[in-house]
Amino acid sequence: QVQLVESGGGLVQSGGSLRVSCAASGSIFSINRMGWYRQAPGKQRELVATITSGGSTNYADSVKGRFTISRDNAKNTVYLQMNSLKPEDTAVYYCNAHGTGWSGRNDYWGQGTQVTVSS
């Protein structure tokens, strides 16, 4: 079992910045990759950014150059720094942990944190 607790969402004006955090606990030794996904009303959940256990990162084209994913291994926490936010970034942001050492599943999800960007 892995528990993911997100924090840091909120309301910000267009052009502003926010940082969301995801603290992992439990069977974290099986995590290969962590990431952030988002889901806007009426849309499918989409990838925002991922970071592997080795530190390799991947970003959606829509956020490249504006968002930065990072991790603090000592705190078992992953961060998403979001700069130059746009109204289209408004969504519920979900933390994801992906691994191969758990029984019956490869992914865990956090409860989500709302990010709202006003124009």
C-alpha positions in Angstrom: 0.0 0.0 0.0 1.1 3.5 -0.8 -0.5 6.7 0.5 -0.1 9.9 -1.5 -1.1 13.2 0.2 -1.2 16.3 -2.0 -1.1 19.9 -0.9 -0.6 23.4 -2.2 -3.4 23.9 -4.7 -5.4 27.1 -4.7 -6.5 30.1 -6.7 -4.0 32.3 -8.5 -4.2 35.0 -11.2 -3.1 34.3 -14.7 0.7 34.7 -14.9 1.2 33.7 -11.3 2.9 30.7 -9.7 1.9 27.8 -7.4 3.7 24.8 -6.1 1.9 21.6 -5.3 3.5 18.8 -3.2 2.9 15.1 -2.9 4.1 13.2 0.1 4.4 9.4 -0.3 4.3 6.9 2.5 4.0 3.1 2.8 5.6 0.7 0.4 7.5 3.4 -1.4 10.5 1.2 -2.2 8.5 -0.2 -5.1 7.9 3.2 -6.7 9.7 3.5 -10.1 8.2 6.8 -11.2 6.1 9.5 -9.8 4.1 12.1 -11.6 1.4 14.7 -11.8 -1.7 14.4 -13.9 -4.6 16.8 -14.2 -8.3 16.7 -15.1 -10.3 19.7 -16.1 -14.1 19.6 -16.0 -15.5 17.6 -19.0 -12.0 16.4 -20.0 -10.0 13.3 -19.6 -7.2 13.0 -17.1 -3.9 14.0 -18.8 -0.2 13.7 -18.1 1.5 16.9 -16.8 4.9 15.7 -15.7 6.7 12.6 -14.4 10.0 11.9 -12.7 11.7 8.6 -12.4 13.6 7.2 -9.5 16.7 8.1 -11.4 15.6 11.7 -11.8 14.7 11.6 -15.5 11.8 14.0 -16.2 9.1 14.1 -18.8 6.6 17.0 -19.5 3.5 17.5 -21.5 4.1 19.9 -24.4 1.6 22.3 -22.9 3.6 22.9 -19.8 7.2 22.7 -21.0 9.2 25.7 -20.0 6.6 26.7 -17.4 6.3 23.7 -15.0 9.1 21.9 -13.2 8.8 18.6 -11.4 11.3 17.7 -8.7 11.7 15.3 -5.8 13.2 15.3 -2.3 14.1 11.6 -1.6 14.8 12.4 2.0 11.2 13.6 2.5 9.6 11.1 0.0 8.0 14.1 -1.6 7.5 15.2 -5.2 6.9 18.8 -6.1 5.4 20.5 -9.2 6.4 24.2 -9.5 4.0 25.9 -11.8 5.0 29.3 -13.3 3.3 31.5 -15.8 0.0 29.9 -15.1 -2.8 30.2 -17.6 -6.5 29.8 -17.2 -6.3 26.6 -19.2 -4.2 25.1 -16.5 -7.2 25.1 -14.2 -7.9 21.5 -13.2 -7.7 19.0 -10.3 -4.1 17.9 -10.1 -3.5 14.3 -9.1 -0.3 12.8 -7.8 0.6 9.3 -9.2 3.0 6.7 -8.0 3.9 4.0 -10.5 5.7 0.8 -9.7 5.9 -3.0 -10.3 6.4 -4.4 -6.9 2.9 -4.3 -5.5 0.4 -7.1 -5.6 -2.4 -6.6 -8.2 -1.7 -3.0 -9.2 0.9 -0.7 -10.7 -0.4 2.7 -9.8 -1.6 4.6 -6.8 -3.3 8.0 -6.9 -3.7 10.9 -4.5 -7.0 12.5 -3.7 -6.3 15.5 -5.9 -5.8 19.2 -5.3 -7.7 21.9 -7.1 -5.7 24.5 -9.1 -7.7 27.5 -10.4 -6.2 30.2 -12.6 -8.3 33.3 -13.0 -8.0 35.5 -16.1 
